[in-house]
Amino acid sequence: MVSAEILERLSTTLAERRLADPTSSYVAKLYHKGTDEILKKIGEEAVETIMAAKDGDKLHLVREVADLWFHTMVLLAHQGLSHEDVLAELARREGISGIDEKAARK
C-alpha cells in the first residue's frame, strides 16, 4: 500500500520549486505565470476527471484524479498552504453531518 507520506514529499518538492527557474521546472513555470494559470489547469483537470469517470475507465480516472490533486496542491502551495491544511479541515469535519456542516458555514 502506498503511504500518505507521498503528500509530504510532494509538498516539499512544491516548496522547493518556488525558487526554481521557470524554464527548468513545470511547477516553477506555473508559479511564475500566477494564480490564473494554476486555476486554468485545475479546471482542465477537473473536466478530464469528470470525463474519465463518465467513460468508466478506472485507470484513466485514477490518473486524472492524480493530476487534479497535483494541480490543487500546486495552488495550495502558491497560496502558502499545504495538504496539511486540507487534512486539518477534513479532521474538523469528521463525524459532522454534511448537511449540518454546510449549514454552519452561513
Secondary structure as UniProt FT lines:
FT   HELIX           5..17
FT   TURN            18..19
FT   TURN            22..24
FT   HELIX           26..33
FT   HELIX           35..55
FT   HELIX           58..78
FT   TURN            79..80
FT   HELIX           83..93
FT   TURN            94..95
FT   HELIX           98..104
//
